[in-house]
Amino acid sequence: MSLFKLIMKRKIFCNWPLRLALALGSTMVFTAASQETPVALSSTNALNLDTSIRLALLNNPELRAAGARVDAAAGRAYQAKAWSNPELMLNAEDWPVNEGRGFPDAKQTIGIAQTLPFPGKKSLDRQLGGAGVKLSAAELALRRTEIIRDVKAGFFRVLASERLVEVSAQLVTVAESSAATAQKRVDAGAAAYQEQLRAEVQLEQVRTELSSFQRELSAARQNFALHLGRPELNNRKLEGALAETPEAKFLEGNAGPLLATHPSLNAAQANLERAQLAYRRARLEAYPDVKVGVAGGRIGATDESIIQLGFSLPLPLFDTGKGRRQEAQANLRVAEAEQQAVRQQLEREWADALKRYRTAASQVSNYRERILPKSAEALQLVQVGFEQGKFGFIDLVDTQRTTAEARLAYQGKLLEMNLAQAELEALIKPQTIK
C-alpha cells in the first residue's frame, strides 16, 4: 500500500508542468477563437474588408483544420502525462499433483505490478506533449496571418477587377460612338473608308478586353469566396476602395525588429524546443524501466499468510536506443537549420515586398500627378482640334486609346501597391479583428 501511495504521489506532483503547458496552449486557442464572433449577413449586405476577414476566420476550412490540430496536440499531451495501468497478478505455485491433493494445497498469491519509468523519462514525455501544443498553436497563428493576408489580397483583386471592368465598359461606349461617327463621315464622303475600319478595329479590341476583364473579375470573385470559406458569396458586392496613397511607415524606417515576432518564427522556435526535448528523451531510451510487483496470499499446506515483493529489470545487453538518438539528433539539426532558414526567408520577403511597394507607390504617384492629367489634357486638346478641323479622326482615335491605356495601367499599379501593403502588414504585425 505504501508503494502505491508513493507512485500516486509522484504522479500528481509531476503533472503540474504539463497542466501549465496545456493551460497556456488552451488560453492561446481560446483567445483566438474568442475574437471570431459570428457574422450575420442578409442577402443584400455588402462585404467590407473587416467583415470579410471575420467570415474567413470563421469559415475557412484550412483554418478549421489548423484549429483541430491544436486539439489533437492537446489530446496527445494529455495522453503523455498518463501512467501505464498496473498489472493484476494471480499466481499459484507449488501445486501438488499427488492423489488427494490439488489447488487448495498450492501457494496462492494475488497482487499488482507497476512499471516505473527511468527517472526523467515521464517528465520529458509531459514536456514534449506541452511543446507539441505550443507548436500547433503557433502554426494556427501563422495560418490565421496567412488567411488574413490572402483575404486582403483577394479583396483588392476583386476591387481592381471591378474598376477595370467599369473603365473598359466606358471605353466600349466611347469606341461605339467613334465607330458610329466614322461610319457617318464615310457615308457623307467626309472621310476615307480606312477611318471607319480603324474605328471598328478599336471597337472590337475594347470589346475583347472587356470580355477578358469580366472573366478575370469572375475568377477573382470565386477565389475570394473560397478564401472566405463561403463559395455562395462569389457574387456579393464589396464595399471599399483601393488605397491611392502609400503608408508613410512603409516608406520610412526598417521593420527588422518586428519580424522577430512573426508567427512563422514562433513556430520555428517551438519546433526547435520540441526537437531539443525529443533529443533529451532519446538519450534516456537506453536506460531500462523497472517493474515492481507486490502480492499477498497463503501457503496452501500450512495456510500461512505470505507477502511477495518482486523487481524486474531488463538487461541492457544491446543498445536499443542508438537509432532513436541518431534520429533525434538529426531532427535537432534540421530544426536549427529550419529556424535560420525561416528568419532569412522573412528578411527576403520583407525586402522584396518593401521594394515592390515603394516602386508601385512611386508609379502610382507618377500616374496620378503627371500621366493621367497629361493624357486627359491631350485628349481634350485633340477633341477641340478635331472639331475645329486641325486634327484628323485617326488622331482622335489614337489619343482616346492612349488615354484608356493610361487609366487601365493606373488601376494595375494601384493593385500592385495594395497587394504589397497586404504582404508587409502580414510580415510585421498580424491583424487582430475585434
Beta strands, then each sheet from edge to edge (+ up, - down):
strand 1: 87-93
strand 2: 107-116
strand 3: 290-299
strand 4: 304-312
sheet 1: 1+ 2- 3+ 4-
end
